């Protein structure tokens, strides 16, 4: 049985976002950003360790904080990543579906065609190459600016 698209996508996105996010605080312009990275290390580490299709959704509040603290050179990339992930979370929530339990091959019986389509579209958008590239851009930028791992 195949899980919905994010199950396949999560490892790729996590590798892009988190695999290269070795960071730490450097100079003042990035201090708040780096502090935010450090603040969320534990939550991100736990989510990554647990894995699953909802790993990124479970740390969406922390990713929003990172987006909000990000420097202007990667603000658009953070917005794309968080926006696409938020769209998926909202589609699942609107359908009353638990992200960890959703299976695209066996959706809940009470899921409407419109709800199913909204989830599928949001999942595809999250998996798009430009979103994966945004994850990589963020990873590179964080690694270059800070010097502590995002997760341990």
Backbone as CSV, one residue per row, in Angstrom:
resi,resn,N_x,N_y,N_z,CA_x,CA_y,CA_z,C_x,C_y,C_z
1,UNK,0.853,-1.169,0.000,0.000,0.000,0.000,0.900,1.234,0.000
2,UNK,0.644,2.146,-0.898,1.454,3.348,-1.023,0.838,4.476,-0.223
3,UNK,1.655,5.169,0.563,1.200,6.324,1.330,1.064,7.512,0.381
4,UNK,0.457,8.608,0.825,0.282,9.730,-0.072,1.620,10.380,-0.374
5,UNK,1.657,11.237,-1.358,2.872,11.772,-1.950,3.905,12.250,-0.925
6,UNK,3.534,12.979,0.146,4.564,13.437,1.058,5.377,12.315,1.698
7,UNK,4.853,11.104,1.784,5.629,10.005,2.335,6.864,9.776,1.490
8,UNK,6.712,9.883,0.203,7.830,9.716,-0.705,8.696,10.961,-0.715
9,UNK,8.091,12.105,-0.580,8.770,13.378,-0.705,9.510,13.767,0.565
10,UNK,8.995,13.393,1.721,9.574,13.835,2.986,11.062,13.556,3.079
11,UNK,11.550,12.347,2.765,12.997,12.131,2.857,13.795,13.067,1.954
12,UNK,13.301,13.339,0.763,14.002,14.230,-0.155,14.031,15.646,0.403
13,UNK,12.891,16.103,0.875,12.820,17.452,1.411,13.627,17.590,2.694
14,UNK,13.555,16.584,3.555,14.331,16.632,4.789,15.815,16.665,4.486
15,UNK,16.236,15.885,3.514,17.645,15.886,3.139,18.044,17.260,2.627
16,UNK,17.166,17.847,1.821,17.468,19.169,1.281,17.447,20.251,2.331
17,UNK,16.445,20.219,3.195,16.310,21.268,4.201,17.247,21.055,5.360
18,UNK,17.267,19.859,5.886,17.956,19.626,7.133,19.346,19.039,6.969
19,UNK,19.564,18.293,5.909,20.852,17.655,5.727,21.985,18.656,5.604
20,UNK,21.708,19.798,5.011,22.755,20.786,4.846,22.679,21.924,5.827
21,UNK,21.788,21.881,6.772,21.616,23.002,7.682,22.553,22.912,8.877
22,UNK,23.798,23.132,8.627,24.752,23.234,9.712,24.982,24.716,9.908
23,UNK,24.685,25.190,11.118,24.632,26.622,11.291,25.172,27.067,12.635
24,UNK,25.103,28.349,12.888,25.486,28.936,14.157,25.470,30.431,13.994
25,UNK,25.540,31.140,15.065,25.424,32.584,14.973,26.736,33.215,14.567
26,UNK,26.673,34.091,13.621,27.861,34.835,13.244,27.676,36.271,13.694
27,UNK,27.592,37.208,12.774,27.499,38.610,13.148,26.064,39.043,13.399
28,UNK,25.923,40.277,13.915,24.635,40.799,14.333,23.482,40.660,13.352
29,UNK,23.659,40.908,12.044,22.503,40.809,11.148,21.835,39.434,11.172
30,UNK,22.574,38.423,11.527,22.031,37.074,11.515,21.847,36.482,12.902
31,UNK,22.132,37.245,13.922,22.085,36.726,15.286,20.713,36.178,15.659
32,UNK,19.658,36.941,15.401,18.308,36.473,15.756,17.937,35.217,14.970
33,UNK,18.317,35.181,13.729,18.052,34.016,12.881,18.733,32.780,13.453
34,UNK,20.001,32.920,13.783,20.762,31.790,14.322,20.227,31.364,15.685
35,UNK,19.815,32.305,16.488,19.215,31.969,17.783,17.921,31.177,17.583
36,UNK,17.156,31.547,16.578,15.922,30.819,16.272,16.248,29.393,15.828
37,UNK,17.286,29.237,15.030,17.732,27.899,14.620,18.039,27.081,15.869
38,UNK,18.823,27.642,16.781,19.201,26.928,18.005,17.981,26.603,18.873
39,UNK,17.033,27.542,18.954,15.825,27.325,19.755,15.033,26.108,19.301
40,UNK,15.042,25.856,18.017,14.189,24.802,17.455,14.917,23.492,17.167
41,UNK,16.163,23.398,17.575,16.932,22.181,17.310,16.275,20.937,17.900
42,UNK,15.836,21.020,19.131,15.269,19.835,19.784,14.005,19.370,19.082
43,UNK,13.078,20.290,18.808,11.831,19.906,18.140,12.097,19.337,16.755
44,UNK,12.991,19.950,16.019,13.316,19.467,14.685,14.007,18.109,14.749
45,UNK,14.888,17.943,15.708,15.579,16.664,15.883,14.587,15.547,16.172
46,UNK,13.649,15.811,17.073,12.643,14.799,17.417,11.758,14.466,16.222
47,UNK,11.357,15.470,15.466,10.507,15.229,14.299,11.246,14.398,13.256
48,UNK,12.503,14.720,13.029,13.291,13.987,12.042,13.478,12.548,12.500
49,UNK,13.751,12.367,13.771,13.954,11.010,14.301,12.695,10.163,14.165
50,UNK,11.535,10.773,14.390,10.270,10.049,14.270,9.914,9.787,12.816
51,UNK,10.291,10.700,11.930,10.011,10.539,10.502,8.527,10.481,10.216
52,UNK,8.168,9.846,9.138,6.777,9.707,8.765,6.310,10.822,7.866
53,UNK,5.132,10.634,7.283,4.621,11.608,6.324,4.278,12.954,6.938
54,UNK,4.104,12.991,8.245,3.753,14.252,8.887,4.934,14.920,9.575
55,UNK,6.151,14.453,9.346,7.332,14.990,10.031,7.452,16.501,9.849
56,UNK,7.344,16.974,8.623,7.472,18.409,8.389,6.260,19.180,8.899
57,UNK,5.088,18.603,8.770,3.882,19.282,9.261,3.951,19.440,10.777
58,UNK,4.520,18.457,11.456,4.594,18.530,12.915,5.509,19.651,13.401
59,UNK,6.431,20.100,12.569,7.322,21.195,12.958,7.017,22.478,12.178
60,UNK,5.835,22.550,11.630,5.448,23.743,10.875,5.546,25.026,11.707
61,UNK,5.141,25.036,12.972,5.320,26.276,13.752,6.789,26.707,13.861
62,UNK,7.682,25.751,14.029,9.102,26.076,14.108,9.623,26.566,12.755
63,UNK,9.168,25.956,11.681,9.577,26.405,10.356,9.047,27.808,10.072
64,UNK,7.865,28.114,10.566,7.331,29.484,10.410,8.196,30.483,11.174
65,UNK,8.628,30.105,12.375,9.521,30.985,13.138,10.817,31.234,12.380
66,UNK,11.368,30.181,11.792,12.595,30.330,11.012,12.366,31.224,9.801
67,UNK,11.230,31.049,9.151,10.883,31.924,8.017,10.811,33.375,8.485
68,UNK,10.142,33.595,9.592,9.955,34.958,10.089,11.268,35.614,10.520
69,UNK,12.213,34.805,10.969,13.503,35.333,11.412,14.537,35.377,10.296
70,UNK,14.211,34.814,9.143,15.206,34.677,8.079,15.633,36.015,7.502
71,UNK,16.895,36.074,7.081,17.373,37.280,6.412,16.715,37.432,5.039
72,UNK,16.743,38.618,4.527,16.038,38.923,3.282,16.512,38.101,2.088
73,UNK,17.759,37.666,2.090,18.262,36.941,0.921,17.634,35.558,0.754
74,UNK,17.012,35.022,1.791,16.335,33.727,1.668,14.876,33.787,2.106
75,UNK,14.368,34.971,2.318,12.978,35.114,2.773,11.993,34.501,1.779
76,UNK,12.217,34.692,0.502,11.309,34.130,-0.506,11.369,32.603,-0.517
77,UNK,12.546,32.053,-0.318,12.685,30.594,-0.269,11.977,30.026,0.954
78,UNK,12.193,30.662,2.111,11.482,30.214,3.313,9.973,30.319,3.109
79,UNK,9.517,31.396,2.490,8.087,31.572,2.267,7.539,30.471,1.372
80,UNK,8.275,30.118,0.350,7.808,29.058,-0.539,7.698,27.732,0.210
81,UNK,8.723,27.389,0.941,8.726,26.133,1.692,7.581,26.105,2.706
82,UNK,7.494,27.129,3.513,6.463,27.178,4.552,5.078,27.309,3.933
83,UNK,4.974,28.084,2.871,3.678,28.250,2.206,3.151,26.949,1.636
84,UNK,4.005,26.217,0.958,3.569,24.942,0.370,3.241,23.917,1.449
85,UNK,4.030,23.885,2.497,3.757,22.969,3.595,2.470,23.368,4.318
86,UNK,2.260,24.655,4.485,1.026,25.153,5.105,-0.195,24.793,4.263
87,UNK,-0.063,24.900,2.952,-1.174,24.545,2.067,-1.576,23.088,2.257
88,UNK,-0.594,22.204,2.361,-0.890,20.793,2.575,-1.532,20.579,3.942
89,UNK,-0.979,21.204,4.956,-1.543,21.064,6.303,-2.985,21.565,6.340
90,UNK,-3.254,22.684,5.671,-4.603,23.242,5.639,-5.572,22.338,4.876
91,UNK,-5.111,21.754,3.772,-5.980,20.845,3.007,-6.333,19.615,3.837
92,UNK,-5.351,19.085,4.540,-5.604,17.924,5.406,-6.540,18.284,6.556
93,UNK,-6.294,19.430,7.165,-7.145,19.875,8.282,-8.578,20.136,7.816
94,UNK,-8.732,20.785,6.673,-10.068,21.072,6.145,-10.848,19.794,5.871
95,UNK,-10.111,18.744,5.529,-10.749,17.456,5.248,-10.914,16.623,6.513
96,UNK,-10.379,17.123,7.631,-10.463,16.378,8.876,-9.612,15.120,8.871
97,UNK,-8.474,15.192,8.186,-7.610,14.035,8.005,-6.332,14.190,8.830
98,UNK,-5.954,13.129,9.508,-4.699,13.092,10.247,-3.567,12.900,9.238
99,UNK,-2.624,13.833,9.165,-1.540,13.713,8.192,-0.756,12.409,8.322
100,UNK,-0.609,11.911,9.524,0.169,10.683,9.734,-0.566,9.443,9.251
101,UNK,-1.884,9.541,9.120,-2.675,8.363,8.774,-3.209,8.382,7.346
102,UNK,-3.085,9.508,6.661,-3.669,9.606,5.329,-2.944,8.714,4.330
103,UNK,-3.703,7.978,3.554,-3.168,7.095,2.520,-3.910,7.432,1.233
104,UNK,-3.191,7.930,0.250,-3.849,8.347,-0.988,-4.525,7.190,-1.712
105,UNK,-4.012,5.981,-1.518,-4.617,4.812,-2.158,-5.851,4.304,-1.421
106,UNK,-6.002,4.711,-0.188,-7.138,4.278,0.622,-7.614,5.451,1.484
107,UNK,-8.108,6.521,0.831,-8.530,7.695,1.593,-9.759,7.377,2.433
108,UNK,-9.993,8.172,3.468,-11.185,7.958,4.289,-12.449,7.952,3.422
109,UNK,-13.381,7.111,3.773,-14.614,6.956,2.991,-15.418,8.249,2.910
110,UNK,-15.346,9.059,3.945,-16.147,10.284,3.961,-15.445,11.478,3.312
111,UNK,-14.280,11.254,2.727,-13.546,12.313,2.050,-14.219,12.615,0.713
112,UNK,-14.529,13.874,0.480,-15.153,14.239,-0.788,-14.093,14.277,-1.887
113,UNK,-14.541,14.236,-3.131,-13.610,14.339,-4.263,-12.862,15.669,-4.210
114,UNK,-13.553,16.716,-3.803,-12.930,18.038,-3.712,-11.835,18.049,-2.638
115,UNK,-12.085,17.449,-1.495,-11.088,17.390,-0.435,-9.883,16.550,-0.857
116,UNK,-10.156,15.417,-1.477,-9.075,14.553,-1.951,-8.208,15.290,-2.958
117,UNK,-8.846,15.982,-3.899,-8.116,16.735,-4.910,-7.271,17.844,-4.274
118,UNK,-7.830,18.544,-3.302,-7.084,19.615,-2.624,-5.831,19.061,-1.944
119,UNK,-5.946,17.907,-1.328,-4.800,17.272,-0.676,-3.765,16.858,-1.716
120,UNK,-4.215,16.240,-2.796,-3.294,15.793,-3.846,-2.564,16.960,-4.492
121,UNK,-3.280,18.033,-4.776,-2.660,19.206,-5.403,-1.622,19.812,-4.454
122,UNK,-1.976,19.957,-3.180,-1.038,20.525,-2.211,0.193,19.641,-2.055
123,UNK,0.007,18.337,-2.053,1.134,17.405,-1.940,2.041,17.500,-3.167
124,UNK,1.448,17.599,-4.347,2.249,17.740,-5.578,3.036,19.050,-5.578
125,UNK,2.398,20.116,-5.128,3.080,21.413,-5.079,4.257,21.370,-4.111
126,UNK,4.080,20.689,-3.001,5.161,20.558,-2.032,6.327,19.776,-2.629
127,UNK,6.023,18.817,-3.480,7.053,17.957,-4.078,7.689,18.552,-5.331
128,UNK,7.197,19.685,-5.798,7.738,20.279,-7.028,9.213,20.610,-6.889
129,UNK,9.881,20.578,-8.017,11.320,20.843,-8.049,11.667,22.215,-7.471
130,UNK,10.848,23.221,-7.733,11.173,24.554,-7.219,11.082,24.615,-5.695
131,UNK,10.222,23.806,-5.109,10.147,23.771,-3.645,11.365,23.040,-3.082
132,UNK,11.752,21.956,-3.716,12.955,21.230,-3.289,14.173,22.150,-3.412
133,UNK,14.246,22.920,-4.488,15.341,23.867,-4.665,15.313,24.929,-3.560
134,UNK,14.137,25.385,-3.187,14.031,26.364,-2.102,14.567,25.766,-0.798
135,UNK,14.254,24.473,-0.531,14.809,23.802,0.647,16.336,23.808,0.589
136,UNK,16.878,23.499,-0.566,18.341,23.458,-0.708,18.952,24.838,-0.514
137,UNK,18.315,25.843,-1.061,18.810,27.213,-0.913,18.837,27.616,0.548
138,UNK,17.764,27.315,1.251,17.698,27.618,2.676,18.792,26.856,3.421
139,UNK,18.975,25.590,3.075,19.992,24.768,3.728,21.384,25.372,3.560
140,UNK,21.687,25.752,2.339,22.998,26.327,2.058,23.185,27.635,2.802
141,UNK,22.174,28.472,2.783,22.269,29.772,3.432,22.458,29.623,4.931
142,UNK,21.704,28.742,5.557,21.824,28.552,7.001,23.199,28.004,7.342
143,UNK,23.654,27.045,6.577,24.984,26.464,6.795,26.066,27.540,6.687
144,UNK,25.925,28.441,5.720,26.926,29.483,5.516,26.900,30.556,6.590
145,UNK,25.740,30.806,7.164,25.587,31.904,8.107,25.836,31.484,9.552
146,UNK,25.378,30.307,9.924,25.435,29.872,11.315,26.361,28.656,11.454
147,UNK,26.664,28.278,12.668,27.611,27.186,12.873,27.153,26.191,13.945
148,UNK,25.893,25.846,13.938,25.351,24.814,14.812,24.352,24.019,13.995
149,UNK,24.297,22.727,14.187,23.341,21.955,13.376,21.896,22.316,13.722
150,UNK,21.056,22.301,12.718,19.639,22.553,12.941,19.014,21.430,13.751
151,UNK,19.500,20.242,13.545,19.051,19.091,14.323,20.278,18.251,14.637
152,UNK,20.148,17.480,15.695,21.288,16.642,16.125,20.950,15.198,15.988
